[in-house]
Amino acid sequence: MALSDLRREMVLSAIEEHDKLGRDAFLKVYGYGPARDYFLLYDGKRYDSKAIAGVAHREVDGRPLRAKDFSGGNDTVARALSNLGFEVTRPSDIIDGHSPENLLQKILTLKTAASATPGARKRHQPLTLLWALGRAARGYDRVVSWVDAAPALESLLQEFGHPGDGLHAEFPVLRLYHHGLWDLPGHDDVPTASGSAAQSWMRRNQPLSGLRSWVHDLVTDQPAVRAQIVLRLLDGYFRDVDREELLAATLLTPEPNAITPGPDEATPLRDGTPTPSRRVVTINRLIRDSALAEQVKLVHNYHCQICGIRLTTRRGPYAEGAHIRPLGTPHNGPDEPGNLLCLCPNHHVLFDGGTITINDELVAIDVPTGQQITQIRLADGHTPDPRHLAYHRHISEDS
């Protein structure tokens, strides 16, 4: 009857039934009450975590668990579902009545205008959000004077906006304000984001400007939530942009994460040559998008997607961004979230060497034996691209 017997596909089956019946009918059929604190988040929806876990358990021993058969909470249901790669809200996730789910839903429902570039949407609001997220990541003040904010935002619009869409930073700030994400403290007469009157109001009042306090607290206290937003914005609006340059310009480049010896840690090799000979070599190395890989690692909180291990060093958590389709010739894999995995060093080596592949059901496979290892861990906002997984399987078969 252990929840550790659950598998991801069992939980997805329970979610599917929940969606067919509706929440009230689902809870009534299986005898569960509504959740108060712990909710499973999946595909932009919120589910009663204990009820989903209990119903999913029917595929373990043929019957669903009743509510009285097990306890809910952080150490039982939340842990079991998190270990399967699902996101579960906890009471500590709620700030001023808002949850990460509320924030992500607002990001997904941004109302961006059509761009002058055919088929594209304007990037003003996404760029404004990335600018603010970068400030939060660096620990800068939540709000900043408009006299300082306006030129910074206009510079980003100049460099990364679509041609012909204008450089007016007032409009995205006002739209985000009315969407509930932005704060202009001390002002109750904020105009709508249109026309010269709105621009005049901003110039006349020169307001402090920044993320609302609950948004700022969530993205500051929970780097994984911040990274989910970054990846969603990159995927939704900036597919044709150099992401490394964009993340650098918005201060979302990673803090140093690599484990490198300190000056007091150097140890000479025994039985080596005291004065080795030298020769000049030229290395042609492809520079990887370290800032993008860092966002993927943050989304997974540095947990390996295969084994779940999170390495902690005295310099902080450590994981590696593994490209599914290799970069450079002859593979020419893209540097994008769907072509990245968050792996521990051991599984990175095994994956790159073709000893481990991942099938279309997102199950890691031991290639020499053909045995299934485990369902890989997933995180909201980051899903491996099945095309790159298929390519990796192909080159692994040929190696």
C-alpha positions as CSV (number, residue, x, y, z in Angstrom):
1,M,0.0,0.0,0.0
2,A,3.1,2.3,-0.1
3,L,2.8,5.4,-2.1
4,S,6.4,4.7,-3.2
5,D,4.8,2.0,-5.5
6,L,3.2,4.7,-7.6
7,R,4.4,5.3,-11.1
8,R,4.0,8.5,-13.2
9,E,1.7,6.9,-15.7
10,M,-0.7,5.8,-12.8
11,V,-0.9,9.4,-11.6
12,L,-1.6,10.7,-15.2
13,S,-4.4,8.1,-15.5
14,A,-6.0,9.5,-12.3
15,I,-5.6,13.0,-13.6
16,E,-7.3,12.0,-16.9
17,E,-10.3,10.6,-15.0
18,H,-10.5,13.7,-12.9
19,D,-10.7,15.9,-16.0
20,K,-13.4,13.7,-17.4
21,L,-15.6,13.6,-14.3
22,G,-14.8,17.1,-13.0
23,R,-13.5,17.9,-9.5
24,D,-16.7,17.6,-7.5
25,A,-17.8,14.3,-9.1
26,F,-14.3,12.9,-8.8
27,L,-14.0,13.6,-5.1
28,K,-17.5,12.3,-4.4
29,V,-17.0,9.0,-6.3
30,Y,-13.9,8.2,-4.4
31,G,-14.8,9.7,-1.0
32,Y,-12.2,12.5,-0.7
33,G,-12.6,16.0,0.7
34,P,-11.2,19.1,-1.1
35,A,-7.5,19.7,-0.4
36,R,-6.6,22.7,1.7
37,D,-2.8,23.1,1.4
38,Y,-1.2,20.6,-1.0
39,F,-2.2,20.6,-4.6
40,L,-0.7,18.8,-7.6
41,L,0.0,21.2,-10.5
42,Y,-0.1,19.7,-14.0
43,D,-0.6,21.3,-17.4
44,G,-1.7,24.6,-15.9
45,K,-4.3,23.0,-13.6
46,R,-4.5,22.3,-9.9
47,Y,-5.6,18.9,-8.5
48,D,-6.3,17.7,-5.0
49,S,-3.0,15.8,-4.3
50,K,-4.2,13.2,-1.8
51,A,-7.2,12.2,-3.9
52,I,-5.1,11.9,-7.1
53,A,-2.5,9.8,-5.3
54,G,-5.2,7.6,-3.7
55,V,-7.0,6.9,-6.9
56,A,-3.7,6.3,-8.8
57,H,-2.9,3.6,-6.3
58,R,-5.6,1.3,-7.8
59,E,-3.2,0.3,-10.5
60,V,-0.8,-1.0,-7.8
61,D,-3.2,-3.5,-6.1
62,G,-6.5,-3.3,-8.0
63,R,-8.3,-0.8,-5.8
64,P,-8.0,2.9,-5.0
65,L,-7.0,3.9,-1.5
66,R,-9.6,5.4,0.7
67,A,-9.0,8.7,2.4
68,K,-8.7,7.1,5.8
69,D,-6.1,4.5,4.5
70,F,-3.2,7.0,4.5
71,S,-2.3,10.5,5.6
72,G,-1.6,13.4,3.3
73,G,1.0,16.2,3.6
74,N,4.6,17.0,2.9
75,D,6.2,13.7,4.0
76,T,3.7,11.4,2.2
77,V,1.7,12.5,-0.8
78,A,3.8,15.6,-1.6
79,R,7.0,13.6,-1.4
80,A,5.7,10.7,-3.5
81,L,4.4,13.0,-6.3
82,S,7.5,15.2,-6.3
83,N,9.7,12.1,-6.7
84,L,7.7,11.3,-9.8
85,G,8.5,14.7,-11.3
86,F,5.2,16.5,-10.5
87,E,5.0,19.9,-8.9
88,V,3.2,20.1,-5.6
89,T,2.3,23.3,-3.8
90,R,3.0,23.6,-0.1
91,P,1.6,26.1,2.5
92,S,5.0,27.9,2.5
93,D,4.5,28.5,-1.3
94,I,1.6,30.9,-0.7
95,I,2.5,34.6,-0.4
96,D,-0.2,37.1,0.4
97,G,-2.8,34.6,-0.9
98,H,-0.9,34.0,-4.1
99,S,0.7,30.8,-5.2
100,P,3.3,29.9,-7.9
101,E,0.3,28.6,-9.9
102,N,-1.3,32.0,-9.8
103,L,1.8,33.6,-11.1
104,L,2.5,31.1,-13.9
105,Q,-1.1,31.4,-15.0
106,K,-0.8,35.2,-15.3
107,I,2.4,34.7,-17.4
108,L,0.6,32.3,-19.7
109,T,-2.3,34.8,-20.1
110,L,-0.3,37.9,-21.0
111,K,-2.1,39.9,-23.6
112,T,0.5,40.9,-26.1
113,A,-0.3,42.9,-29.2
114,A,0.5,41.8,-32.8
115,S,3.9,42.8,-34.0
116,A,4.8,44.6,-37.1
117,T,6.6,41.4,-38.0
118,P,4.0,39.1,-39.6
119,G,3.0,36.2,-37.3
120,A,4.8,37.5,-34.3
121,R,3.7,39.1,-31.0
122,K,5.2,42.2,-29.5
123,R,8.0,41.5,-27.0
124,H,7.5,44.6,-24.8
125,Q,5.9,42.9,-21.8
126,P,8.2,39.7,-21.9
127,L,11.3,41.9,-22.1
128,T,10.0,44.0,-19.2
129,L,9.4,40.9,-17.1
130,L,12.9,39.4,-17.9
131,W,14.5,42.7,-16.9
132,A,12.6,42.6,-13.5
133,L,13.4,38.9,-13.0
134,G,17.1,39.6,-13.5
135,R,17.0,42.3,-10.9
136,A,15.3,40.0,-8.5
137,A,17.8,37.3,-9.2
138,R,20.7,39.7,-8.3
139,G,19.0,40.9,-5.2
140,Y,18.4,44.5,-6.4
141,D,15.6,46.8,-5.1
142,R,12.1,45.7,-6.1
143,V,11.1,49.1,-7.5
144,V,13.3,51.7,-9.3
145,S,12.7,55.2,-10.4
146,W,11.1,55.6,-13.8
147,V,14.0,57.9,-14.8
148,D,16.3,54.9,-14.4
149,A,13.9,52.1,-15.6
150,A,12.8,53.7,-18.8
151,P,16.2,53.9,-20.5
152,A,17.0,50.3,-19.4
153,L,13.8,49.0,-20.9
154,E,14.1,51.0,-24.1
155,S,17.6,49.7,-24.6
156,L,16.3,46.1,-24.4
157,L,13.5,46.9,-26.8
158,Q,16.0,48.4,-29.2
159,E,18.2,45.3,-29.1
160,F,15.7,42.5,-28.8
161,G,12.4,43.8,-29.9
162,H,10.9,43.3,-33.3
163,P,11.7,46.0,-35.9
164,G,9.0,48.6,-36.2
165,D,7.3,47.8,-32.9
166,G,8.4,51.0,-31.2
167,L,10.5,51.7,-28.1
168,H,7.9,53.0,-25.8
169,A,8.6,51.5,-22.4
170,E,5.5,53.1,-20.8
171,F,3.0,50.8,-22.4
172,P,4.3,47.4,-21.3
173,V,4.6,48.7,-17.7
174,L,1.0,49.9,-17.7
175,R,-0.3,46.7,-19.3
176,L,1.5,44.6,-16.7
177,Y,0.1,46.9,-13.9
178,H,-3.5,46.2,-15.1
179,H,-2.7,42.5,-15.5
180,G,-1.8,42.4,-11.8
181,L,2.0,41.8,-12.1
182,W,3.4,45.3,-11.8
183,D,3.5,47.9,-9.1
184,L,3.4,51.7,-9.3
185,P,3.3,52.4,-5.6
186,G,1.5,55.5,-4.4
187,H,-0.7,55.8,-7.5
188,D,-4.4,54.9,-7.8
189,D,-5.1,56.8,-11.0
190,V,-3.0,54.7,-13.3
191,P,-4.3,55.1,-16.9
192,T,-4.8,52.3,-19.4
193,A,-1.9,51.5,-21.8
194,S,-2.9,53.5,-24.8
195,G,-2.4,56.8,-26.4
196,S,-0.4,59.9,-25.6
197,A,-2.2,60.4,-22.3
198,A,-0.6,57.3,-20.9
199,Q,2.8,58.4,-21.9
200,S,2.2,61.9,-20.5
201,W,1.1,60.4,-17.2
202,M,4.3,58.4,-16.8
203,R,6.5,61.4,-17.7
204,R,4.6,63.7,-15.4
205,N,4.5,61.3,-12.4
206,Q,7.9,59.6,-12.8
207,P,6.6,56.7,-10.6
208,L,8.6,54.1,-8.9
209,S,8.2,50.9,-10.9
210,G,8.7,47.2,-10.4
211,L,7.2,43.8,-9.8
212,R,4.3,43.6,-7.3
213,S,5.7,42.6,-3.9
214,W,4.1,39.1,-3.9
215,V,5.5,38.4,-7.4
216,H,8.9,39.7,-6.4
217,D,8.9,37.6,-3.2
218,L,7.9,34.4,-5.1
219,V,10.6,34.8,-7.8
220,T,13.2,35.7,-5.3
221,D,12.5,33.0,-2.7
222,Q,11.9,30.3,-5.3
223,P,14.5,30.3,-8.1
224,A,12.7,27.3,-9.7
225,V,9.6,29.4,-10.2
226,R,11.7,32.2,-11.6
227,A,13.4,29.8,-14.0
228,Q,10.0,28.4,-15.2
229,I,8.9,31.9,-16.1
230,V,12.2,32.6,-17.9
231,L,11.9,29.4,-20.0
232,R,8.3,30.0,-20.8
233,L,9.0,33.6,-22.0
234,L,12.0,32.4,-24.0
235,D,10.0,29.6,-25.7
236,G,7.0,31.8,-26.3
237,Y,8.6,35.0,-27.7
238,F,12.3,34.6,-28.4
239,R,12.9,31.5,-30.5
240,D,15.0,33.4,-33.0
241,V,17.0,35.4,-30.5
242,D,20.5,34.7,-29.2
243,R,19.4,33.5,-25.8
244,E,22.9,33.9,-24.3
245,E,22.9,37.6,-25.2
246,L,19.4,38.1,-24.0
247,L,19.9,36.5,-20.6
248,A,23.2,38.4,-20.2
249,A,21.5,41.7,-21.0
250,T,18.7,41.0,-18.4
251,L,21.2,39.9,-15.7
252,L,19.9,36.3,-15.8
253,T,23.4,34.8,-16.4
254,P,24.3,32.1,-13.9
255,E,26.3,32.5,-10.8
256,P,29.5,30.3,-11.1
257,N,28.5,26.7,-10.5
258,A,31.4,24.7,-11.7
259,I,33.5,22.9,-9.2
260,T,37.1,24.1,-9.6
261,P,40.0,23.8,-7.3
262,G,40.7,26.7,-5.0
263,P,44.2,28.1,-4.6
264,D,44.7,26.1,-1.4
265,E,43.4,22.8,-2.9
266,A,46.1,22.1,-5.5
267,T,47.7,18.7,-5.0
268,P,50.7,17.6,-7.1
269,L,50.4,14.3,-8.9
270,R,52.7,11.7,-7.4
271,D,55.2,10.0,-9.6
272,G,54.7,12.7,-12.2
273,T,57.3,14.7,-14.1
274,P,58.5,17.8,-12.2
275,T,59.2,19.7,-15.4
276,P,56.9,18.4,-18.2
277,S,57.5,19.5,-21.7
278,R,55.2,22.0,-23.4
279,R,53.7,22.3,-26.8
280,V,51.3,24.7,-28.3
281,V,47.9,23.4,-29.4
282,T,44.8,25.1,-30.9
283,I,41.4,24.1,-29.5
284,N,38.3,24.7,-31.6
285,R,35.6,24.5,-28.9
286,L,31.9,25.3,-29.3
287,I,30.8,27.7,-26.7
288,R,27.7,26.4,-25.0
289,D,24.8,28.5,-23.7
290,S,25.6,28.3,-20.0
291,A,23.0,30.9,-19.0
292,L,20.2,28.8,-20.6
293,A,21.5,25.6,-19.1
294,E,21.5,27.3,-15.7
295,Q,17.8,28.1,-16.1
296,V,17.0,24.5,-16.8
297,K,19.0,23.4,-13.8
298,L,17.1,25.9,-11.6
299,V,13.8,24.6,-12.8
300,H,14.8,21.1,-11.6
301,N,16.5,22.5,-8.4
302,Y,19.7,20.8,-9.5
303,H,18.1,17.3,-9.2
304,C,19.2,14.8,-11.8
305,Q,16.3,14.0,-14.1
306,I,17.3,10.3,-14.1
307,C,18.3,9.4,-10.6
308,G,16.9,12.4,-8.7
309,I,20.2,13.0,-6.9
310,R,21.0,16.6,-6.0
311,L,24.7,17.1,-5.4
312,T,25.6,19.7,-2.8
313,T,29.1,21.1,-2.6
314,R,30.5,23.8,-0.3
315,R,30.1,26.2,-3.3
316,G,26.4,25.3,-3.6
317,P,24.3,22.7,-5.5
318,Y,25.8,21.2,-8.6
319,A,24.3,19.6,-11.7
320,E,25.2,19.6,-15.4
321,G,23.2,20.7,-18.5
322,A,23.3,17.8,-21.0
323,H,22.5,18.4,-24.6
324,I,20.3,15.7,-26.1
325,R,21.3,16.3,-29.7
326,P,25.0,17.2,-29.6
327,L,26.0,20.7,-30.5
328,G,28.4,21.3,-33.4
329,T,29.2,19.3,-36.6
330,P,27.9,16.8,-37.6
331,H,24.9,16.9,-35.3
332,N,24.2,20.6,-35.2
333,G,21.9,20.4,-32.2
334,P,20.2,23.7,-31.1
335,D,20.9,25.4,-27.8
336,E,17.3,25.5,-26.6
337,P,15.4,24.3,-23.5
338,G,13.9,21.3,-25.3
339,N,17.4,20.0,-26.2
340,L,18.7,20.1,-22.6
341,L,18.5,17.8,-19.6
342,C,19.6,18.4,-16.0
343,L,21.8,15.5,-15.1
344,C,24.3,14.5,-12.4
345,P,27.9,14.0,-13.7
346,N,27.5,10.2,-13.8
347,H,24.4,10.1,-15.8
348,H,25.7,12.9,-18.1
349,V,28.6,10.7,-19.0
350,L,26.4,7.6,-19.6
351,F,23.9,9.7,-21.6
352,D,26.5,11.3,-23.8
353,G,28.2,8.0,-24.4
354,G,24.9,6.3,-25.6
355,T,24.8,3.9,-22.7
356,I,21.5,5.5,-21.6
357,T,18.7,6.7,-23.9
358,I,15.2,8.0,-23.3
359,N,12.2,6.6,-25.2
360,D,9.1,8.4,-26.3
361,E,7.4,7.7,-23.0
362,L,10.2,9.5,-21.3
363,V,11.6,6.4,-19.7
364,A,15.4,6.1,-19.4
365,I,16.6,2.9,-21.0
366,D,19.9,1.0,-20.3
367,V,21.0,0.4,-23.9
368,P,23.3,-2.7,-23.4
369,T,20.5,-4.6,-21.6
370,G,17.4,-3.0,-23.0
371,Q,16.0,-2.7,-19.5
372,Q,14.0,0.3,-18.3
373,I,15.7,2.3,-15.6
374,T,13.1,4.8,-14.5
375,Q,10.7,7.5,-15.7
376,I,12.7,10.7,-15.9
377,R,11.8,13.6,-13.7
378,L,10.0,16.5,-15.3
379,A,9.4,20.0,-14.1
380,D,6.8,22.5,-15.1
381,G,8.0,24.7,-18.0
382,H,10.6,22.2,-19.3
383,T,9.9,19.2,-21.4
384,P,12.5,17.4,-23.6
385,D,11.8,17.7,-27.3
386,P,10.9,14.2,-28.6
387,R,12.6,14.9,-31.9
388,H,15.9,15.4,-30.1
389,L,15.4,12.3,-28.0
390,A,14.7,10.3,-31.2
391,Y,17.9,11.7,-32.7
392,H,19.9,10.7,-29.6
393,R,18.5,7.2,-29.8
394,H,19.5,7.0,-33.5
395,I,23.1,8.0,-32.9
396,S,23.4,5.8,-29.9
397,E,22.3,2.8,-32.0
398,D,25.0,3.6,-34.5
399,S,27.8,4.1,-32.0
